[in-house]
Amino acid sequence: MYPKEIKYCPRNLKDLLIEMKDTSELMVDLAYSAMVYDDEDIAQEVHNLEERMDTYFYHMNMAAMLSTRKVDEAEEMTGVLQVASSSEKIANAAGDIAKIVLMDLGIPLELKMALREAEETIVRSTVGESSPMVGTTLGDLELDTETGMWVIAIRRNTDWVYAPDHSTRIREGDVLFARGHDEGVPLFVELATNRTYLPQRIAHERVLRDLEKAVDIIVDMKNMAELSVGLAYSAILFDNIDIAEEVKALEVEMDSMKYDLQHWVLETAKHVEDVDQLKGLLHLANASEGISDAAYSIADTVLRDIELHPIITLAVRGSDEVITRLEVDDCSPIVGKSFGDLKLGTETGVHIMAVKRAGRWVYGPSARTKVKSGDLLIGRGSHTGEEALMEMCACPVRKD
């Protein structure tokens, strides 16, 4: 089967870069969702989006070549193309995750359940007839600040709505796919179904020995891959070498974790009759490492001091998911409180990726980490969530 012919049409570079960034990140979310829920329809949609990314990248290359006439213009455009190429690599890795479902590769049930409890989880819920969501728009619901969950896609009968915005109206029977902190899952599901949330408990027979180790490695790799992407875009947005160096360090750590998992699979294969059930683990580890490699390629533009074209920062700020940087003042009401107490994920929908404190970085702060005056918070979320975070952290207004 021959690939579809792509016809050139003039496109704006910034808009293309935004679409590539948003689509690649959406693909990662949908790919993990397809695997967790064993949904071939979602996996096929990831494959369809992969073809769309090929089209975006073609137009990006054409637009870049047509926009340069001088050497200095070409030098600036190399950074744009490197970021675009990295987005396509992230999309390709997402496609590899989707193939786990399409090719029916083995993934242990324990791993699927564990991935639902990762730092940022994917939840799927069908809108019930009596749900208060029916007939309202996402702008009215403000789910990111009310539940900490962010709707990334909607399946409506056989059609899909990608990256729905504030004007998107919810209908009965819509299947919503949302991403966010696991604490927001019950709130989101109860709102969509108008029923009490009951965590799913599945009894099953354990087949693989010492499976917890493999599950821990895979979950850590997923979390680190997503952290790498967020930090990489933060590095180019703020032109921060420290963050870029951390992305490089995470990429090295991901390599080590992949080798640990490969060793576990080889050892475990001696004790199982059907080694096919281990294929999916290796496939998933390779894909997660591929995402980390692509993130490092984005951060590499900062490490090599490549002159970045202004459209890169405009694209990162203009995408569906924005990167936020906030310095905590002495008078901020969040000073002295732990992230667990603040519940920023459910209260604002912003996921705090990193904290800079006294010249040092803390990545993936835990619930026990307390906020201190002067902390620099780096987070990602929606524009609405960013506003909610700013308001939550703002100093009280004094009344004379």
C-alpha positions as CSV (number, residue, x, y, z in Angstrom):
1,M,0.0,0.0,0.0
2,Y,1.5,3.3,-1.1
3,P,1.4,6.3,1.2
4,K,-1.0,9.1,0.3
5,E,0.3,11.9,-1.9
6,I,0.8,15.2,0.1
7,K,0.1,18.3,-1.8
8,Y,1.7,21.5,-0.7
9,C,-0.4,24.5,0.4
10,P,1.0,27.6,2.2
11,R,0.9,27.3,6.0
12,N,2.0,29.6,8.8
13,L,5.1,28.2,10.6
14,K,3.9,29.1,14.1
15,D,0.5,27.5,13.6
16,L,2.2,24.4,12.2
17,L,4.5,24.1,15.2
18,I,1.6,24.5,17.6
19,E,-0.4,21.8,15.8
20,M,2.6,19.4,15.8
21,K,3.3,20.0,19.5
22,D,-0.4,19.6,20.5
23,T,-1.0,16.6,18.2
24,S,2.1,14.7,19.4
25,E,1.2,15.2,23.1
26,L,-2.4,14.2,22.4
27,M,-1.1,11.0,20.6
28,V,0.9,10.0,23.7
29,D,-2.1,10.4,26.0
30,L,-4.4,8.5,23.6
31,A,-1.8,5.8,23.1
32,Y,-1.5,5.1,26.8
33,S,-5.3,5.2,27.1
34,A,-5.6,2.7,24.3
35,M,-3.2,0.3,26.0
36,V,-4.7,0.7,29.5
37,Y,-8.3,0.1,28.2
38,D,-7.5,-2.4,25.4
39,D,-9.3,-0.2,22.9
40,E,-8.4,-0.8,19.3
41,D,-10.5,2.2,18.1
42,I,-8.4,4.6,20.1
43,A,-5.2,2.8,18.9
44,Q,-6.4,3.2,15.3
45,E,-7.0,6.9,15.9
46,V,-3.4,7.3,17.1
47,H,-2.3,5.7,13.8
48,N,-4.5,8.1,11.9
49,L,-3.0,11.0,13.8
50,E,0.5,9.7,12.9
51,E,-0.4,10.2,9.3
52,R,-1.5,13.7,10.0
53,M,1.8,14.4,11.7
54,D,3.6,13.3,8.6
55,T,1.6,15.9,6.6
56,Y,2.4,18.6,9.2
57,F,6.1,17.8,9.0
58,Y,6.1,18.0,5.2
59,H,4.5,21.4,5.3
60,M,6.9,22.5,8.0
61,N,9.9,21.6,5.9
62,M,8.4,23.3,2.8
63,A,7.6,26.5,4.8
64,A,11.0,26.6,6.4
65,M,12.8,26.3,3.1
66,L,10.7,29.0,1.5
67,S,11.1,31.4,4.4
68,T,14.9,31.7,4.3
69,R,17.1,33.7,2.0
70,K,20.1,34.5,4.2
71,V,22.5,32.5,6.2
72,D,21.4,33.9,9.6
73,E,17.8,33.2,8.7
74,A,18.7,29.6,7.9
75,E,20.6,29.3,11.2
76,E,17.5,30.4,13.1
77,M,15.3,27.9,11.2
78,T,17.5,24.9,12.1
79,G,16.2,25.2,15.7
80,V,12.6,25.3,14.4
81,L,13.1,22.2,12.3
82,Q,14.8,20.4,15.2
83,V,11.9,21.0,17.5
84,A,9.4,20.0,14.7
85,S,11.4,16.8,14.1
86,S,11.4,16.0,17.8
87,S,7.6,16.4,17.9
88,E,7.3,13.9,15.0
89,K,9.6,11.5,16.9
90,I,7.3,11.8,19.9
91,A,4.3,11.0,17.7
92,N,6.2,8.0,16.2
93,A,6.8,6.7,19.8
94,A,3.1,7.1,20.5
95,G,2.3,5.1,17.4
96,D,4.6,2.4,18.7
97,I,2.6,2.3,22.0
98,A,-0.6,2.0,20.0
99,K,0.8,-0.9,18.1
100,I,0.9,-2.9,21.4
101,V,-2.9,-2.9,21.1
102,L,-3.2,-3.3,17.3
103,M,-0.7,-6.1,17.2
104,D,-2.1,-7.7,20.4
105,L,1.2,-7.7,22.2
106,G,1.2,-9.0,25.8
107,I,0.7,-6.4,28.6
108,P,0.1,-7.8,32.1
109,L,-3.1,-6.6,33.8
110,E,-1.1,-5.3,36.8
111,L,0.7,-2.8,34.6
112,K,-2.5,-1.5,33.1
113,M,-3.9,-0.9,36.5
114,A,-0.7,0.7,37.8
115,L,-0.6,3.1,34.8
116,R,-4.1,4.4,35.8
117,E,-2.4,5.5,39.1
118,A,0.6,7.2,37.5
119,E,1.5,10.8,38.4
120,E,-0.7,12.0,35.6
121,T,-3.4,9.5,34.7
122,I,-5.8,9.0,31.8
123,V,-9.5,8.4,32.6
124,R,-12.3,7.5,30.2
125,S,-15.9,8.1,31.2
126,T,-19.3,8.1,29.3
127,V,-21.6,11.1,29.9
128,G,-24.9,9.8,31.4
129,E,-28.4,11.0,30.8
130,S,-28.7,12.7,34.1
131,S,-25.2,14.2,34.2
132,P,-25.0,17.9,34.8
133,M,-22.5,18.0,32.0
134,V,-25.2,17.4,29.3
135,G,-25.8,20.6,27.2
136,T,-23.1,22.6,28.8
137,T,-19.8,23.7,27.3
138,L,-16.3,22.9,28.6
139,G,-15.9,26.6,29.3
140,D,-19.0,26.5,31.6
141,L,-17.8,23.4,33.4
142,E,-14.2,24.6,34.0
143,L,-13.2,21.0,34.7
144,D,-9.5,21.7,35.0
145,T,-10.0,24.0,38.0
146,E,-13.1,22.1,39.4
147,T,-11.7,18.6,39.2
148,G,-8.1,18.8,38.1
149,M,-8.9,16.9,34.9
150,W,-8.5,18.2,31.4
151,V,-10.6,16.8,28.5
152,I,-8.2,16.0,25.7
153,A,-10.6,14.2,23.3
154,I,-14.2,13.2,22.9
155,R,-15.6,10.2,21.0
156,R,-19.1,10.9,19.8
157,N,-20.6,7.8,18.2
158,T,-18.0,7.1,15.5
159,D,-16.6,10.6,15.3
160,W,-13.7,12.2,17.3
161,V,-13.3,15.7,18.6
162,Y,-9.6,16.4,19.2
163,A,-8.4,19.1,21.6
164,P,-11.9,20.4,22.4
165,D,-12.0,24.0,23.5
166,H,-14.2,26.1,25.8
167,S,-17.0,26.3,23.2
168,T,-17.3,22.5,22.8
169,R,-20.7,21.4,24.1
170,I,-21.1,18.1,25.9
171,R,-23.8,15.7,24.8
172,E,-25.4,12.6,26.4
173,G,-23.4,9.5,25.4
174,D,-20.2,11.3,24.7
175,V,-17.1,9.3,25.7
176,L,-14.7,11.8,27.4
177,F,-11.0,11.2,27.7
178,A,-9.3,13.3,30.3
179,R,-5.9,13.7,31.8
180,G,-4.9,14.9,35.2
181,H,-4.0,14.0,38.8
182,D,-5.4,10.7,40.1
183,E,-7.1,12.6,43.0
184,G,-9.4,14.3,40.4
185,V,-10.6,11.0,38.9
186,P,-13.5,10.4,41.3
187,L,-14.7,14.0,40.9
188,F,-14.6,13.8,37.2
189,V,-16.3,10.4,36.8
190,E,-19.0,11.3,39.3
191,L,-19.7,14.5,37.4
192,A,-19.9,12.7,34.0
193,T,-22.0,9.8,35.2
194,N,-23.9,11.3,38.1
195,R,-23.1,8.2,40.1
196,T,-20.9,7.4,43.0
197,Y,-17.3,6.6,41.9
198,L,-16.2,3.0,42.7
199,P,-12.6,2.1,42.0
200,Q,-12.4,-1.0,39.7
201,R,-11.2,-4.1,41.4
202,I,-10.2,-7.0,39.2
203,A,-9.4,-10.4,40.6
204,H,-6.9,-12.3,38.4
205,E,-4.3,-15.0,38.6
206,R,-0.7,-13.9,38.8
207,V,1.3,-15.5,36.1
208,L,4.7,-13.7,36.1
209,R,7.2,-13.9,39.0
210,D,8.4,-10.6,40.6
211,L,6.2,-8.6,38.3
212,E,6.2,-5.7,40.7
213,K,9.7,-4.8,39.6
214,A,8.8,-4.6,35.9
215,V,5.7,-2.6,36.7
216,D,7.6,-0.1,38.8
217,I,10.2,0.4,36.0
218,I,7.5,0.9,33.3
219,V,5.5,3.4,35.4
220,D,8.6,5.3,36.3
221,M,9.6,5.4,32.6
222,K,6.2,6.8,31.6
223,N,6.4,9.5,34.3
224,M,9.9,10.4,33.4
225,A,9.2,10.5,29.7
226,E,6.3,12.9,30.2
227,L,8.4,15.0,32.6
228,S,11.2,15.1,30.0
229,V,8.9,16.5,27.4
230,G,7.5,19.2,29.7
231,L,10.9,20.2,31.0
232,A,12.3,20.3,27.4
233,Y,9.7,22.8,26.3
234,S,10.3,24.7,29.5
235,A,14.0,24.9,28.7
236,I,13.4,26.5,25.3
237,L,10.6,28.7,26.5
238,F,12.7,30.2,29.3
239,D,16.1,29.6,27.6
240,N,17.3,27.8,30.7
241,I,20.4,25.7,30.5
242,D,19.9,24.1,34.0
243,I,16.5,22.6,32.9
244,A,18.0,21.5,29.6
245,E,20.8,19.7,31.5
246,E,18.2,17.9,33.6
247,V,16.5,16.6,30.5
248,K,19.8,15.3,29.3
249,A,20.3,13.5,32.7
250,L,16.8,12.0,32.5
251,E,17.6,10.6,29.1
252,V,20.7,8.9,30.5
253,E,18.6,7.5,33.4
254,M,15.9,6.3,31.0
255,D,18.6,4.3,29.1
256,S,19.6,2.6,32.3
257,M,16.0,1.8,33.2
258,K,15.4,0.2,29.8
259,Y,18.5,-2.0,30.3
260,D,17.2,-3.0,33.7
261,L,13.8,-4.0,32.2
262,Q,15.5,-5.9,29.4
263,H,17.5,-7.9,32.0
264,W,14.3,-8.6,33.9
265,V,12.5,-9.9,30.8
266,L,15.4,-12.2,29.9
267,E,15.5,-13.6,33.4
268,T,11.7,-14.0,33.5
269,A,11.5,-15.7,30.1
270,K,13.2,-18.7,31.6
271,H,10.2,-19.4,33.8
272,V,7.2,-18.8,31.5
273,E,5.8,-21.1,28.8
274,D,4.6,-18.3,26.6
275,V,7.1,-15.5,26.1
276,D,4.7,-13.5,24.0
277,Q,3.2,-11.9,27.1
278,L,6.6,-10.2,27.6
279,K,6.8,-8.6,24.2
280,G,4.6,-5.7,25.1
281,L,6.8,-4.7,28.1
282,L,9.8,-4.4,25.8
283,H,7.8,-2.5,23.2
284,L,6.5,-0.1,25.8
285,A,9.9,0.5,27.3
286,N,11.5,1.3,23.9
287,A,8.7,3.7,23.1
288,S,9.0,5.5,26.4
289,E,12.7,5.8,25.9
290,G,12.0,7.1,22.4
291,I,9.9,9.9,23.9
292,S,12.8,10.8,26.3
293,D,15.3,10.9,23.4
294,A,13.0,13.3,21.4
295,A,12.7,15.5,24.5
296,Y,16.5,15.6,24.8
297,S,16.7,16.6,21.1
298,I,14.4,19.6,22.0
299,A,16.5,20.6,25.0
300,D,19.6,20.2,22.9
301,T,18.8,23.4,21.1
302,V,19.4,25.2,24.4
303,L,22.5,23.2,25.3
304,R,24.2,23.9,22.0
305,D,23.1,27.6,22.2
306,I,21.3,27.4,18.8
307,E,19.7,30.7,18.0
308,L,16.0,30.1,18.4
309,H,13.5,31.7,16.1
310,P,10.9,33.7,18.1
311,I,8.1,31.5,16.7
312,I,9.2,28.7,18.9
313,T,8.4,30.5,22.1
314,L,5.2,31.8,20.6
315,A,4.2,28.3,19.6
316,V,4.9,26.9,23.1
317,R,2.9,29.7,24.7
318,G,0.1,29.4,22.1
319,S,-0.5,25.7,22.4
320,D,-3.4,24.0,24.2
321,E,-1.1,23.1,27.1
322,V,1.0,26.1,28.4
323,I,4.1,26.2,30.5
324,T,3.9,28.3,33.6
325,R,6.7,29.9,35.7
326,L,5.8,31.4,39.0
327,E,8.0,32.8,41.8
328,V,6.5,32.5,45.3
329,D,6.5,35.8,47.3
330,D,7.0,36.0,51.0
331,C,3.4,37.0,51.5
332,S,1.9,34.2,49.4
333,P,-0.7,32.1,51.2
334,I,0.9,28.9,49.9
335,V,4.2,29.4,51.8
336,G,4.8,26.7,54.4
337,K,2.1,24.4,53.0
338,S,2.9,21.1,51.3
339,F,1.9,20.2,47.8
340,G,-0.3,17.5,49.2
341,D,-2.2,20.0,51.3
342,L,-2.5,22.5,48.5
343,K,-3.8,20.0,46.0
344,L,-2.7,22.2,43.1
345,G,-3.5,19.5,40.6
346,T,-7.2,19.3,41.5
347,E,-7.6,23.0,42.5
348,T,-6.0,24.5,39.4
349,G,-5.4,21.7,37.0
350,V,-1.7,22.7,36.8
351,H,0.9,19.9,37.2
352,I,4.0,21.2,39.0
353,M,6.9,19.6,37.2
354,A,9.8,21.3,39.0
355,V,10.8,23.7,41.8
356,K,13.9,25.8,41.9
357,R,15.1,26.5,45.4
358,A,18.3,28.2,46.5
359,G,19.9,27.6,43.2
360,R,19.0,23.9,43.0
361,W,16.2,22.1,41.2
362,V,13.7,19.6,42.6
363,Y,12.0,17.6,39.8
364,G,8.6,16.0,40.3
365,P,8.1,17.3,43.9
366,S,6.2,14.9,46.2
367,A,3.1,15.6,48.2
368,R,5.3,16.1,51.3
369,T,7.4,18.8,49.7
370,K,6.6,22.2,51.4
371,V,6.6,25.5,49.5
372,K,9.1,28.1,50.6
373,S,9.4,31.8,50.0
374,G,11.5,32.4,46.8
375,D,10.6,29.1,45.3
376,L,10.4,29.1,41.5
377,L,7.6,26.8,40.3
378,I,7.5,25.4,36.8
379,G,4.2,23.8,35.8
380,R,2.0,22.8,32.9
381,G,-1.7,23.0,32.3
382,S,-4.4,25.0,30.6
383,H,-4.6,28.8,30.3
384,T,-7.5,28.8,32.7
385,G,-5.5,26.7,35.2
386,E,-2.6,29.1,34.9
387,E,-4.9,31.9,35.9
388,A,-6.2,29.9,38.8
389,L,-2.7,29.1,40.0
390,M,-1.7,32.8,39.8
391,E,-4.7,33.7,41.8
392,M,-4.2,31.0,44.4
393,C,-0.5,32.1,45.0
394,A,-1.1,35.8,44.9
395,C,-0.4,37.9,48.0
396,P,-3.6,39.1,49.9
397,V,-4.6,42.6,49.1
398,R,-4.3,44.9,52.1
399,K,-7.2,47.0,53.0
400,D,-6.4,50.4,54.6
